[in-house]
């Protein structure tokens, strides 16, 4: 499972993003083996029958299991 959120430094609650916009910085959340910052990361994209390509680069920000990610849901009748 992979979740993206916009990193809000003024608050401890972060908004979940459905779509990524070019030129903005995002935080990705994954369940993975424990690693400690600063750890460089490279995200690869696999395509059927093609060689893997680099999708993103960055570094490990922190390990915070209590980080709150908010998802906006519109309820209608």
DSSP file (Angstrom, degrees, kcal/mol; ACC not computed):
  #  RESIDUE AA STRUCTURE BP1 BP2  ACC     N-H-->O    O-->H-N    N-H-->O    O-->H-N    TCO  KAPPA ALPHA  PHI   PSI    X-CA   Y-CA   Z-CA
    1    1 A X              0   0    0      0, 0.0    30,-0.5     0, 0.0     2,-0.4   0.000 360.0 360.0 360.0 133.2    0.0    0.0    0.0
    2    2 A X  E     -A   30   0A   0     28,-0.1     2,-0.4    26,-0.0    28,-0.2  -0.987 360.0-176.3-129.7 122.3    1.4    3.4   -1.0
    3    3 A X  E     -A   29   0A   0     26,-1.7    26,-3.0    -2,-0.4     2,-0.4  -0.924   8.9-156.0-118.2 143.2   -0.1    6.7    0.2
    4    4 A X  E     +A   28   0A   0     13,-0.5    13,-2.4    -2,-0.4     2,-0.3  -0.923  15.5 173.2-115.7 143.8    0.9   10.2   -0.8
    5    5 A X  E     -AB  27  16A   0     22,-2.2    22,-2.9    -2,-0.4     2,-0.4  -0.986  35.9-108.6-145.3 156.7    0.4   13.4    1.2
    6    6 A X  E     -A   26   0A   0      9,-1.9     2,-0.8    -2,-0.3     9,-0.4  -0.703  39.3-120.5 -81.9 134.1    1.4   17.0    1.1
    7    7 A X        -     0   0    0     18,-0.6     2,-0.7    -2,-0.4    18,-0.1  -0.681  28.9-169.7 -83.3 109.3    3.9   17.8    3.8
    8    8 A X    >   -     0   0    0     -2,-0.8     3,-0.7     1,-0.1     5,-0.0  -0.882   9.0-174.9-101.9 109.6    2.4   20.5    6.1
    9    9 A X  T 3  S+     0   0    0     -2,-0.7    -1,-0.1     1,-0.2     5,-0.0   0.632  79.9  60.9 -80.8 -12.4    5.1   21.9    8.4
   10   10 A X  T 3  S+     0   0    0      3,-0.1     2,-0.3     1,-0.0    -1,-0.2   0.536 110.6  33.2 -88.8  -6.7    2.6   24.1   10.3
   11   11 A X    <   -     0   0    0     -3,-0.7    -3,-0.1     2,-0.1    -1,-0.0  -0.951  68.7-130.8-146.9 158.7    0.4   21.3   11.5
   12   12 A X  S    S+     0   0    0     -2,-0.3    56,-0.9     2,-0.0     2,-0.4   0.344  88.6  81.1 -96.2   7.4    0.6   17.6   12.6
   13   13 A X  E     -c   68   0B   0     54,-0.1     2,-0.4    56,-0.0    56,-0.2  -0.937  65.5-161.4-112.0 136.1   -2.2   16.6   10.3
   14   14 A X  E     -c   69   0B   0     54,-2.2    56,-3.4    -2,-0.4     2,-0.4  -0.946  16.3-122.8-125.9 138.3   -1.5   16.0    6.6
   15   15 A X  E     -c   70   0B   0     -2,-0.4    -9,-1.9    -9,-0.4     2,-0.2  -0.625  24.8-126.3 -83.7 129.7   -3.9   15.9    3.6
   16   16 A X  B     -B    5   0A   0     54,-3.3     2,-0.5    -2,-0.4    56,-0.3  -0.524  23.0-145.8 -71.0 138.1   -3.9   12.8    1.5
   17   17 A X        -     0   0    0    -13,-2.4   -13,-0.5    -2,-0.2     3,-0.1  -0.915  18.2-171.8-110.2 131.7   -3.4   13.4   -2.2
   18   18 A X  S    S+     0   0    0     -2,-0.5     2,-0.4     1,-0.2    -1,-0.1   0.817  79.8  33.1 -84.6 -35.0   -5.1   11.4   -5.0
   19   19 A X  S    S-     0   0    0    -15,-0.0     2,-0.4     2,-0.0    -1,-0.2  -0.949  77.7-133.4-125.3 142.7   -3.1   13.0   -7.8
   20   20 A X        -     0   0    0     -2,-0.4     2,-0.4    -3,-0.1     6,-0.0  -0.814  18.6-146.3 -97.1 133.4    0.5   14.3   -7.8
   21   21 A X    >   -     0   0    0     -2,-0.4     3,-1.4     1,-0.1     2,-0.1  -0.799  24.5-106.0-101.1 139.9    1.2   17.7   -9.3
   22   22 A X  T 3  S+     0   0    0     -2,-0.4     3,-0.1     1,-0.2    -1,-0.1  -0.372 101.5  22.4 -63.7 136.1    4.4   18.5  -11.2
   23   23 A X  T 3  S+     0   0    0      1,-0.3     2,-0.3    -2,-0.1    -1,-0.2   0.412  97.9 108.1  90.4  -1.0    6.8   20.7   -9.3
   24   24 A X    <   -     0   0    0     -3,-1.4     2,-0.4   -18,-0.0    -1,-0.3  -0.759  65.9-123.7-107.5 156.2    5.5   20.0   -5.7
   25   25 A X        -     0   0    0     -2,-0.3   -18,-0.6    -3,-0.1     2,-0.3  -0.824  32.0-178.1 -98.5 137.6    7.1   18.0   -3.0
   26   26 A X  E     -A    6   0A   0     -2,-0.4     2,-0.5   -20,-0.2   -20,-0.2  -0.873  24.0-130.0-130.3 162.2    5.2   15.0   -1.5
   27   27 A X  E     -A    5   0A   0    -22,-2.9   -22,-2.2    -2,-0.3     2,-0.4  -0.962  20.8-154.6-112.7 130.8    5.6   12.5    1.3
   28   28 A X  E     -A    4   0A   0     -2,-0.5     2,-0.5   -24,-0.2   -24,-0.2  -0.868   3.8-151.3-106.5 140.1    5.0    8.8    0.4
   29   29 A X  E     +A    3   0A   0    -26,-3.0   -26,-1.7    -2,-0.4     2,-0.3  -0.938  22.1 165.7-113.8 129.3    4.1    6.3    3.1
   30   30 A X  E     -A    2   0A   0     -2,-0.5     2,-0.7   -28,-0.2   -28,-0.1  -0.957  39.1-122.7-137.5 155.3    5.0    2.6    2.7
   31   31 A X        +     0   0    0    -30,-0.5     2,-0.3    -2,-0.3     3,-0.0  -0.912  57.2 138.0 -96.0 115.9    5.1   -0.4    4.9
   32   32 A X        -     0   0    0     -2,-0.7     3,-0.1     3,-0.0    -2,-0.0  -0.906  58.4 -63.2-149.4 170.8    8.7   -1.6    4.7
   33   33 A X  S    S-     0   0    0     -2,-0.3     2,-0.1     1,-0.1    -1,-0.0  -0.269  71.0 -84.9 -58.8 152.1   11.5   -3.0    6.9
   34   34 A X        +     0   0    0     -3,-0.0     2,-0.3    29,-0.0    -1,-0.1  -0.392  57.5 165.5 -66.2 129.6   12.7   -0.6    9.5
   35   35 A X        -     0   0    0     -2,-0.1     2,-0.4    -3,-0.1     4,-0.1  -0.959  25.9-133.5-139.4 155.7   15.3    1.9    8.3
   36   36 A X        -     0   0    0     -2,-0.3    24,-0.1     2,-0.1    26,-0.1  -0.887  36.5 -72.2-117.7 144.1   16.6    5.1    9.9
   37   37 A X  S    S+     0   0    0     -2,-0.4    24,-0.1     1,-0.2    26,-0.0  -0.315 103.3  49.6 -70.1 158.1   17.1    8.5    8.4
   38   38 A X  S    S+     0   0    0     22,-0.3     2,-0.5    24,-0.0    -1,-0.2   0.361  75.4 145.5 -84.3 117.3   19.0    9.9    6.5
   39   39 A X        -     0   0    0     21,-0.3    21,-2.3    -4,-0.1     2,-0.1  -0.974  44.9-131.5-120.5 118.3   18.6    7.0    4.0
   40   40 A X  E     -D   59   0C   0     -2,-0.5     2,-0.4    19,-0.2    19,-0.3  -0.473  27.1-161.0 -70.0 141.5   18.6    7.8    0.3
   41   41 A X  E     -D   58   0C   0     17,-2.8    17,-2.1    -2,-0.1     2,-0.4  -0.950  16.4-170.0-126.8 143.9   15.7    6.3   -1.7
   42   42 A X  E     -D   57   0C   0     -2,-0.4     2,-0.5    15,-0.2    15,-0.2  -0.995  12.8-153.5-129.5 125.9   15.1    5.5   -5.3
   43   43 A X  E     -D   56   0C   0     13,-3.1    12,-3.3    -2,-0.4    13,-1.5  -0.884  12.3-159.9-102.1 125.8   11.6    4.5   -6.5
   44   44 A X  E     -D   54   0C   0     -2,-0.5     2,-0.5    10,-0.2    10,-0.2  -0.816   8.1-144.4-106.8 145.2   11.5    2.3   -9.6
   45   45 A X  E     -D   53   0C   0      8,-3.2     8,-2.0    -2,-0.3     2,-0.4  -0.935  13.8-150.9-109.1 125.0    8.5    1.8  -11.9
   46   46 A X        -     0   0    0     -2,-0.5     2,-0.4     6,-0.2     6,-0.1  -0.802  12.9-174.3 -96.5 134.8    8.1   -1.6  -13.5
   47   47 A X    >   -     0   0    0     -2,-0.4     3,-1.7     3,-0.4     2,-0.2  -0.959  37.4 -94.3-124.3 146.9    6.4   -2.0  -16.9
   48   48 A X  T 3  S-     0   0    0     -2,-0.4     3,-0.1     1,-0.3    -2,-0.0  -0.394 106.2  -4.0 -62.8 123.9    5.5   -5.3  -18.5
   49   49 A X  T 3  S+     0   0    0      1,-0.2     2,-0.3    -2,-0.2    -1,-0.3   0.488 116.2  96.7  76.1   2.9    8.3   -6.4  -20.9
   50   50 A X  S <  S-     0   0    0     -3,-1.7    -3,-0.4     1,-0.0    -1,-0.2  -0.779  80.6 -94.5-121.0 166.2   10.3   -3.2  -20.4
   51   51 A X        -     0   0    0     -2,-0.3    -6,-0.1     1,-0.1     2,-0.0  -0.485  50.8 -94.6 -76.2 149.2   13.3   -2.2  -18.3
   52   52 A X        -     0   0    0     -2,-0.1     2,-0.3    -6,-0.1    -6,-0.2  -0.364  42.3-157.2 -63.3 141.2   12.6   -0.6  -14.9
   53   53 A X  E     -D   45   0C   0     -8,-2.0    -8,-3.2    -3,-0.1     2,-0.4  -0.877  24.6-100.3-120.3 155.1   12.6    3.3  -15.0
   54   54 A X  E     +D   44   0C   0     -2,-0.3   -10,-0.2   -10,-0.2     3,-0.1  -0.609  36.9 174.6 -76.1 124.8   13.2    5.7  -12.2
   55   55 A X  E     -     0   0C   0    -12,-3.3     2,-0.3    -2,-0.4   -11,-0.2   0.763  63.9  -8.8 -99.2 -33.6    9.9    7.2  -10.9
   56   56 A X  E     -D   43   0C   0    -13,-1.5   -13,-3.1     2,-0.0    -1,-0.4  -0.989  52.6-156.4-161.0 155.1   11.2    9.3   -8.0
   57   57 A X  E     +D   42   0C   0     -2,-0.3     2,-0.3   -15,-0.2   -15,-0.2  -0.959  35.7 111.7-132.3 153.9   14.2   10.0   -5.8
   58   58 A X  E     -D   41   0C   0    -17,-2.1   -17,-2.8    -2,-0.3     2,-0.3  -0.943  51.4 -87.5 176.4-155.1   14.4   11.3   -2.3
   59   59 A X  E     -D   40   0C   0     -2,-0.3     2,-0.4   -19,-0.3   -19,-0.2  -0.971  41.2 -90.1-145.1 158.7   15.4   10.5    1.2
   60   60 A X        -     0   0    0    -21,-2.3   -21,-0.3    -2,-0.3   -22,-0.3  -0.560  35.0-170.3 -71.1 124.4   13.8    8.9    4.3
   61   61 A X        -     0   0    0     -2,-0.4     2,-0.3     1,-0.3    -1,-0.2   0.951  54.5 -45.7 -83.2 -55.5   12.2   11.7    6.4
   62   62 A X        -     0   0    0    -26,-0.1     2,-0.6     2,-0.0    -1,-0.3  -0.973  41.8-111.7-165.4 172.3   11.3    9.9    9.6
   63   63 A X        +     0   0    0     -2,-0.3     2,-0.5    -3,-0.1   -29,-0.0  -0.895  47.6 156.5-117.2  97.4    9.7    6.9   11.1
   64   64 A X    >   +     0   0    0     -2,-0.6     3,-1.3     1,-0.1    -2,-0.0  -0.875  21.6 179.9-128.3  98.4    6.5    8.1   12.7
   65   65 A X  T 3  S+     0   0    0     -2,-0.5    -1,-0.1     1,-0.2    -2,-0.0   0.638  84.2  59.5 -71.8 -11.8    3.7    5.5   13.2
   66   66 A X  T 3  S+     0   0    0      2,-0.1    -1,-0.2     0, 0.0     2,-0.2   0.283  72.6 129.5 -98.4   9.5    1.5    8.2   14.8
   67   67 A X    <   -     0   0    0     -3,-1.3     2,-0.5     1,-0.1   -54,-0.1  -0.465  54.4-135.5 -67.5 133.2    1.4   10.5   11.7
   68   68 A X  E     -c   13   0B   0    -56,-0.9   -54,-2.2    -2,-0.2     2,-0.5  -0.808  18.4-170.1 -97.8 124.9   -2.2   11.5   10.8
   69   69 A X  E     -c   14   0B   0     -2,-0.5     2,-0.3   -56,-0.2   -54,-0.2  -0.971  12.0-152.5-114.8 120.5   -3.2   11.5    7.1
   70   70 A X  E     -c   15   0B   0    -56,-3.4   -54,-3.3    -2,-0.5     2,-0.5  -0.730   5.2-160.9 -95.6 139.4   -6.6   13.1    6.5
   71   71 A X        -     0   0    0     -2,-0.3     2,-0.5   -56,-0.2   -54,-0.1  -0.983  14.9-136.2-121.1 127.4   -8.8   12.0    3.5
   72   72 A X        -     0   0    0     -2,-0.5     2,-0.4   -56,-0.3    -2,-0.0  -0.698  23.6-176.5 -84.5 126.4  -11.6   14.3    2.3
   73   73 A X        -     0   0    0     -2,-0.5     2,-0.6     2,-0.0    -2,-0.0  -0.991  15.4-149.1-124.7 128.1  -14.8   12.5    1.6
   74   74 A X        -     0   0    0     -2,-0.4     2,-0.5     2,-0.0    -2,-0.0  -0.865  13.2-156.4 -98.6 119.6  -17.9   14.3    0.1
   75   75 A X        +     0   0    0     -2,-0.6     2,-0.3     2,-0.0    -2,-0.0  -0.828  17.6 172.1 -97.3 129.6  -21.2   12.8    1.3
   76   76 A X              0   0    0     -2,-0.5    -2,-0.0     1,-0.1     0, 0.0  -0.913 360.0 360.0-131.5 160.6  -24.3   13.4   -0.9
   77   77 A X              0   0    0     -2,-0.3    -1,-0.1     0, 0.0    -2,-0.0   0.387 360.0 360.0-107.7 360.0  -27.8   12.0   -0.8
